[in-house]
């Protein structure tokens, strides 16, 4: 009987010990698994893009000529598409390593997380916007054009003063709006996107629209406004700060993008791209004073 009790106790002790060893092994395995997952999920401190090995570039939906052609930023046609790929190349990303995403104008320049590494859709560089996002140096300095319909009573306007009684439209939050307000009149009708702005002029809800000069020429050429005409560009409306690439605030990529844009300016690439894609949309446009 004594021997039976002793053997039983011994068996229990062995079972308990085995259970403890198994539990310990499971705990160690769980710790290793958690650590591995944490390592995989944690962002590499040296990683500068939101997706490893990929440069994600944001732009508008839709896009417009001459900035991008056929609403296909990935085709490399148009000034901003060409600039984007030139910057990507300077950063070491081939065309097949570039991913395009679409955003609204406002969401790109307001505070908060972004789903792009940089974004371009003619963003004027302003002190107010710099509080929410980072900017590259300017890659273009646009002027502002005025578009009317040929049958409008303002079609023969020669000066900005001739528009004092006109209903003027511009896209909200843009440099176009600022210049229209400062140079023409204080009461400017605002629109959330270019399509709405153009439709308003085409349907005669407004008498004239103000938008960057290349876009104004394209609106007329592509007949987005029936019988539209570019009366001219606003004197003194060149954007002194210029148009820059937008990056998330505090982006690890800002310094590299800044270096890339400066290099493209210095080596003449930006000038060549402007001559290729923008010259026909900016020459021979009269100045309205």
Order of alpha helices (4+ residues) and beta strands (2+ residues): alpha-beta-alpha-beta-alpha-beta-alpha-beta-beta-beta-alpha-beta-alpha-beta-alpha-beta-beta-alpha-alpha-beta
